[in-house]
């Protein structure tokens, strides 16, 4: 191989990487803006969509002034938050559904002809004026995130995101139990 062939081969091999770097440098501002709007993605153990939505829900839930929950279950060890986030989220969600169904029964809105159906019960409670629209919104958002945890085969959010989810689910659970106690 002579020197000109060698230089030509190096130029061919470096053409695409050089073009990519040039484009990234020329459009770095636009790429930065685009990356800030990315809603779903995965890098290592982090999932953008779940974690971004958790951050949004935390600020929304803070405005609702939900009652503080008394600890019904022992705190979740950090190793469990990382090693089994799906189970942790599902367990927290089951407590919400249990309280929601109990509240529907207390208000005679539980439909025995339908298998235990939390969305049905939440809608019935909203129509009856038992729960606020904000509480319904939080419920739906947390339910959607729970569905992601249940059905996404590559689900692996950060321990902080799982812990935040569990905290918000516990506050929703406490709100539903408080409404049941007031009835």
C-alpha positions in Angstrom: 0.0 0.0 0.0 1.5 3.3 -1.0 1.2 6.5 0.9 -1.6 8.0 -1.3 -3.8 4.9 -0.9 -3.2 4.9 2.8 -4.2 8.6 3.1 -7.3 7.9 1.0 -8.3 5.0 3.2 -7.9 7.1 6.4 -9.9 9.9 4.8 -12.7 7.5 3.9 -12.7 6.0 7.4 -12.8 9.4 9.1 -15.3 11.1 6.8 -18.5 10.2 8.7 -17.2 10.8 12.2 -15.7 14.1 11.0 -19.0 15.1 9.4 -20.9 14.2 12.6 -18.5 16.3 14.8 -18.7 19.2 12.4 -22.5 19.2 12.4 -22.6 18.9 16.2 -20.3 21.9 16.5 -22.2 24.0 14.0 -25.6 23.2 15.5 -24.6 22.8 19.1 -27.1 25.4 20.3 -30.0 23.8 18.4 -28.9 20.4 19.6 -28.8 21.6 23.2 -32.4 22.9 22.9 -33.5 19.7 21.3 -32.0 17.6 24.0 -33.7 19.6 26.7 -37.0 18.6 25.2 -36.3 14.9 25.0 -39.1 13.2 26.9 -38.2 9.6 26.6 -34.9 7.8 26.4 -32.6 5.5 28.3 -28.9 5.9 29.1 -27.6 3.1 31.4 -30.0 2.7 34.3 -31.8 6.0 33.9 -35.1 6.4 32.1 -35.9 10.0 31.1 -39.6 9.7 30.7 -40.4 8.2 34.0 -38.0 10.4 35.9 -39.1 13.6 34.1 -42.8 12.8 34.8 -42.0 12.1 38.5 -40.3 15.5 38.8 -43.3 17.2 37.3 -45.7 15.3 39.5 -43.8 16.2 42.6 -44.2 19.9 42.0 -47.9 19.4 41.1 -48.5 17.3 44.3 -46.8 19.9 46.4 -49.4 22.4 45.3 -52.3 20.0 46.3 -51.3 20.1 50.0 -52.1 16.5 50.5 -52.3 15.2 54.0 -49.0 13.8 55.3 -49.2 10.1 55.6 -48.5 8.1 58.6 -46.1 5.3 57.9 -48.3 2.2 57.2 -45.4 0.2 56.0 -41.7 0.1 56.9 -39.4 2.3 54.8 -38.1 0.7 51.7 -34.4 -0.2 51.8 -32.3 1.6 49.1 -31.1 -1.8 47.7 -34.7 -2.7 47.0 -35.4 0.6 45.2 -32.6 -0.2 42.8 -32.8 -4.0 42.6 -36.6 -4.3 42.3 -38.2 -1.0 41.3 -41.1 -2.6 39.5 -42.2 -4.5 42.6 -41.7 -1.5 44.8 -44.0 0.7 42.6 -46.6 -2.1 42.3 -46.8 -2.5 46.0 -47.3 1.2 46.6 -49.9 1.3 43.9 -51.9 -1.6 45.4 -52.2 0.3 48.7 -53.7 3.2 46.7 -56.2 0.9 45.0 -57.1 -0.7 48.3 -57.9 2.7 49.8 -59.8 3.9 46.7 -62.0 0.8 46.7 -62.7 1.2 50.4 -63.7 4.8 49.8 -66.0 3.8 47.0 -67.6 1.2 49.2 -68.1 3.7 52.0 -69.9 6.0 49.7 -72.0 3.2 48.2 -70.4 3.8 44.8 -68.7 0.4 44.5 -70.2 -1.6 41.6 -70.3 -5.2 42.6 -71.1 -6.2 39.0 -67.8 -4.9 37.8 -64.6 -6.6 39.1 -62.6 -4.3 41.3 -61.9 -1.4 39.0 -60.1 1.5 40.4 -60.6 3.9 37.4 -64.4 3.2 37.5 -64.4 3.9 41.3 -62.3 7.1 40.9 -64.7 8.4 38.2 -67.7 7.6 40.4 -66.2 9.3 43.4 -65.4 12.4 41.3 -68.9 12.6 39.9 -70.3 12.3 43.4 -68.1 15.2 44.5 -66.2 13.1 47.0 -62.7 13.7 45.5 -61.3 16.8 43.8 -60.3 17.1 40.2 -56.7 17.6 41.3 -56.7 14.3 43.2 -58.2 12.5 40.2 -55.4 14.0 38.0 -52.7 12.9 40.4 -54.3 9.4 40.5 -54.3 9.2 36.7 -50.7 10.3 36.4 -49.5 7.9 39.0 -51.6 5.1 37.5 -50.0 5.8 34.1 -46.5 5.7 35.6 -47.5 2.4 37.3 -48.5 1.1 33.9 -45.1 2.0 32.5 -43.5 0.1 35.4 -45.7 -2.9 34.9 -45.4 -3.2 31.1 -42.0 -1.8 30.1 -39.7 -4.8 29.9 -36.6 -2.6 30.2 -37.9 -0.5 33.1 -35.1 0.6 35.4 -35.5 4.1 36.8 -33.2 5.6 39.5 -33.7 4.9 43.1 -34.7 8.5 43.7 -37.4 8.4 41.1 -38.9 5.2 42.6 -38.7 6.7 46.1 -40.5 9.8 44.9 -43.2 7.7 43.2 -43.7 5.7 46.4 -43.9 8.9 48.5 -46.6 10.4 46.2 -48.5 7.1 46.1 -48.4 7.1 50.0 -49.7 10.7 50.1 -52.5 9.8 47.7 -53.3 6.7 49.8 -53.4 8.9 52.9 -55.7 11.4 51.2 -58.1 8.6 50.2 -58.0 7.1 53.7 -58.7 10.6 55.2 -61.7 11.0 53.0 -63.0 7.6 54.0 -62.6 8.5 57.7 -64.5 11.8 57.2 -67.5 10.0 55.6 
